[in-house]
Amino acid sequence: MQSNDVLIIGAGIVGLATAYQLLKAKPSLKLLILEKEKEVGLHQTGRNSGVIHSGVYYKPGSLKAKNCLEGRKALLQFCEEQEIPTQKLGKVIIATKAEELGKLLDIAERGRLNGVQGLELIGPERLKEIEPHVSALQALWVPECHVVHFGTVASRLAQAVRALGGEIALETEVTGIKNAVVETSRQTYHAGTLINCAGLFSDRIARLSKEKVEHQILPFRGEYFELSKRELVNGLIYPVPNPKFPFLGVHLTRRIDGSVEAGPNAVLAFAREGYRKRDFNGRDCLEYLKYPGFWKMAGRYGSVGLYELYRSFRKRAFLKDVQKLIPAIEEKDLASGGSGVRAQVVTRDGKLLDDFALLQEGKRYHVLNAPSPAATASFAIGRFIAHEVLCTR
Ligand SMILES: Cc1cc2nc3c(=O)[nH]c(=O)nc-3n(C[C@H](O)[C@H](O)[C@H](O)COP(=O)(O)OP(=O)(O)OC[C@H]3O[C@@H](n4cnc5c(N)ncnc54)[C@H](O)[C@@H]3O)c2cc1C
């Protein structure tokens, strides 16, 4: 049995950034990451919008607010050191209806309290200078917003972890945990400290290690369309989000490679890794159908959920929402694009947990809820876990 000081489950950006921060703080650690796939960063980390969020949306004092702002700084520094391309494009959050104006002011206030730099409430004329094809009553201009390819960040983090003496075992799926002994599809390991960063499976991994986990992760697929008329979009264009829902609404994003995407929506998937509409996993579905929080969530967000499902199958409905951002976009300008699945905790009373959640039980740490902006925040989440681990060892 191989023995390690620290064993991390999952080589997504959170697991990799945690390993990186631990090894930077204590290079003598014997650290191993276990990853079930052939490569690092293939799930949420490699299938997202690629936005380095500024931190405007999050409740002041929340883990999201704190870690997003700290994390983005550390991430941008890492990208600079590693010569990973990033682009500061800035974003506009637009209010197109009078009833959205109050919510836009709330977001601006949150951003100000969170310390986001350069925020400006702007009128239609200034908006036209930034995004000539958008019209709105008012907008929030957020200049501190970058894009990056998070898959590239994950690969470079993996290289950096190995250079610092850490190991990554690929194609090694964790199948059982008994105290400090971790069973995998290949061999058994002993872990001094265990850190679960398994993304879409982190609740299942926590249950394997016999933690009392109240919550359940539900998979929400986000589907994208590719916009052929790239010239219509300069940067990032977002609607005012529904404050009851932790997702940001369908938006337009100019990506680091110059392509422009519309999306993602947020549709309940029938498999944890259900990237296509037809993907179905009986165990995953049965698990959430048996979970009382699922039925309470259905009661609470049923109409929003049904609309998301309808929009997923009706391109015209998707188009209508995109046209609220840029009226000149036509159906022929949108081609089906990629998709990603968000790991979102639903509480027993049916709420979508808004903040990040970490569970600690002795020398076992479980990152249970790390949806967006966790890619942006990953270096700060990693730094926090590293601090906790090294102070309690
Ligand atoms: C559609 C979409 C858009 C998003 N947009 C943004 C954005 O623009 N900006 C932003 O900051 N965030 C965004 N996010 C959120 C961000 O992508 C995630 O918060 C982040 O990638 C989470 O990283 P992770 O390492 O926790 O999870 P993951 O990347 O999912 O990694 C978990 C890893 O654990 C592995 N694993 C699971 N089970 C096991 C097991 N039993 N044994 C071994 N390995 C296992 C998996 O294979 C996987 O590699 C978006 C997410 C989605 C889905």
The ligand as an SDF file (V2000), in Angstrom:
LIG
                    3D

 53 58  0  0  0  0  0  0  0  0999 V2000
  -21.3590   25.5240  -18.0360 C   0  0  0  0  0  0  0  0  0  0  0  0
  -20.4170   26.0770  -16.9940 C   0  0  0  0  0  0  0  0  0  0  0  0
  -19.9290   27.3770  -17.0840 C   0  0  0  0  0  0  0  0  0  0  0  0
  -19.0750   27.8810  -16.1050 C   0  0  0  0  0  0  0  0  0  0  0  0
  -18.4860   29.1100  -16.2840 N   0  0  0  0  0  0  0  0  0  0  0  0
  -17.5560   29.5280  -15.3900 C   0  0  0  0  0  0  0  0  0  0  0  0
  -16.8320   30.7320  -15.6160 C   0  0  0  0  0  0  0  0  0  0  0  0
  -16.9740   31.3790  -16.6510 O   0  0  0  0  0  0  0  0  0  0  0  0
  -15.9640   31.1570  -14.6560 N   0  0  0  0  0  0  0  0  0  0  0  0
  -15.7630   30.4490  -13.5000 C   0  0  0  0  0  0  0  0  0  0  0  0
  -14.9790   30.8910  -12.6470 O   0  0  0  0  0  0  0  0  0  0  0  0
  -16.4020   29.2830  -13.2740 N   0  0  0  0  0  0  0  0  0  0  0  0
  -17.2660   28.8000  -14.2040 C   0  0  0  0  0  0  0  0  0  0  0  0
  -17.8910   27.5980  -14.0180 N   0  0  0  0  0  0  0  0  0  0  0  0
  -17.6270   26.8560  -12.7950 C   0  0  0  0  0  0  0  0  0  0  0  0
  -16.2930   26.1190  -12.8380 C   0  0  0  0  0  0  0  0  0  0  0  0
  -16.0750   25.4990  -14.0870 O   0  0  0  0  0  0  0  0  0  0  0  0
  -16.2730   25.0940  -11.7130 C   0  0  0  0  0  0  0  0  0  0  0  0
  -16.6610   25.7370  -10.5240 O   0  0  0  0  0  0  0  0  0  0  0  0
  -14.8750   24.4980  -11.4950 C   0  0  0  0  0  0  0  0  0  0  0  0
  -14.3490   24.0300  -12.7090 O   0  0  0  0  0  0  0  0  0  0  0  0
  -14.9510   23.3870  -10.4770 C   0  0  0  0  0  0  0  0  0  0  0  0
  -13.7210   22.7140  -10.4890 O   0  0  0  0  0  0  0  0  0  0  0  0
  -13.5490   21.3510   -9.7120 P   0  0  0  0  0  0  0  0  0  0  0  0
  -12.1190   21.0230   -9.7400 O   0  0  0  0  0  0  0  0  0  0  0  0
  -14.2510   21.4690   -8.3920 O   0  0  0  0  0  0  0  0  0  0  0  0
  -14.4430   20.2920  -10.5390 O   0  0  0  0  0  0  0  0  0  0  0  0
  -14.1240   19.4640  -11.8620 P   0  0  0  0  0  0  0  0  0  0  0  0
  -13.4540   20.2740  -12.8740 O   0  0  0  0  0  0  0  0  0  0  0  0
  -15.4210   18.8330  -12.2540 O   0  0  0  0  0  0  0  0  0  0  0  0
  -13.1020   18.3480  -11.3830 O   0  0  0  0  0  0  0  0  0  0  0  0
  -13.4540   17.2650  -10.5600 C   0  0  0  0  0  0  0  0  0  0  0  0
  -12.5680   16.0850  -10.9630 C   0  0  0  0  0  0  0  0  0  0  0  0
  -12.8100   15.0020  -10.0760 O   0  0  0  0  0  0  0  0  0  0  0  0
  -12.6900   13.8040  -10.8230 C   0  0  0  0  0  0  0  0  0  0  0  0
  -13.3590   12.7210  -10.1170 N   0  0  0  0  0  0  0  0  0  0  0  0
  -14.6880   12.6390   -9.8150 C   0  0  0  0  0  0  0  0  0  0  0  0
  -14.9290   11.4800   -9.1740 N   0  0  0  0  0  0  0  0  0  0  0  0
  -13.7500   10.8270   -9.0460 C   0  0  0  0  0  0  0  0  0  0  0  0
  -13.3720    9.5830   -8.4750 C   0  0  0  0  0  0  0  0  0  0  0  0
  -14.2570    8.7330   -7.9130 N   0  0  0  0  0  0  0  0  0  0  0  0
  -12.0630    9.2160   -8.5280 N   0  0  0  0  0  0  0  0  0  0  0  0
  -11.1340   10.0250   -9.1100 C   0  0  0  0  0  0  0  0  0  0  0  0
  -11.4480   11.2210   -9.6840 N   0  0  0  0  0  0  0  0  0  0  0  0
  -12.7350   11.6140   -9.6430 C   0  0  0  0  0  0  0  0  0  0  0  0
  -13.3590   14.1700  -12.1460 C   0  0  0  0  0  0  0  0  0  0  0  0
  -13.0000   13.2900  -13.1890 O   0  0  0  0  0  0  0  0  0  0  0  0
  -12.8900   15.5810  -12.3630 C   0  0  0  0  0  0  0  0  0  0  0  0
  -11.7150   15.6550  -13.1570 O   0  0  0  0  0  0  0  0  0  0  0  0
  -18.7420   27.0740  -14.9850 C   0  0  0  0  0  0  0  0  0  0  0  0
  -19.2160   25.7570  -14.9060 C   0  0  0  0  0  0  0  0  0  0  0  0
  -20.0170   25.2440  -15.9070 C   0  0  0  0  0  0  0  0  0  0  0  0
  -20.4450   23.8010  -15.8400 C   0  0  0  0  0  0  0  0  0  0  0  0
  1  2  1  0
  2  3  1  0
  2 52  2  0
  3  4  2  0
  4  5  1  0
  4 50  1  0
  5  6  2  0
  6  7  1  0
  6 13  1  0
  7  8  2  0
  7  9  1  0
  9 10  1  0
 10 11  2  0
 10 12  1  0
 12 13  2  0
 13 14  1  0
 14 15  1  0
 14 50  1  0
 15 16  1  0
 16 17  1  0
 16 18  1  0
 18 19  1  0
 18 20  1  0
 20 21  1  0
 20 22  1  0
 22 23  1  0
 23 24  1  0
 24 25  2  0
 24 26  1  0
 24 27  1  0
 27 28  1  0
 28 29  2  0
 28 30  1  0
 28 31  1  0
 31 32  1  0
 32 33  1  0
 33 34  1  0
 33 48  1  0
 34 35  1  0
 35 36  1  0
 35 46  1  0
 36 37  1  0
 36 45  1  0
 37 38  2  0
 38 39  1  0
 39 40  1  0
 39 45  2  0
 40 41  1  0
 40 42  2  0
 42 43  1  0
 43 44  2  0
 44 45  1  0
 46 47  1  0
 46 48  1  0
 48 49  1  0
 50 51  2  0
 51 52  1  0
 52 53  1  0
M  END
$$$$
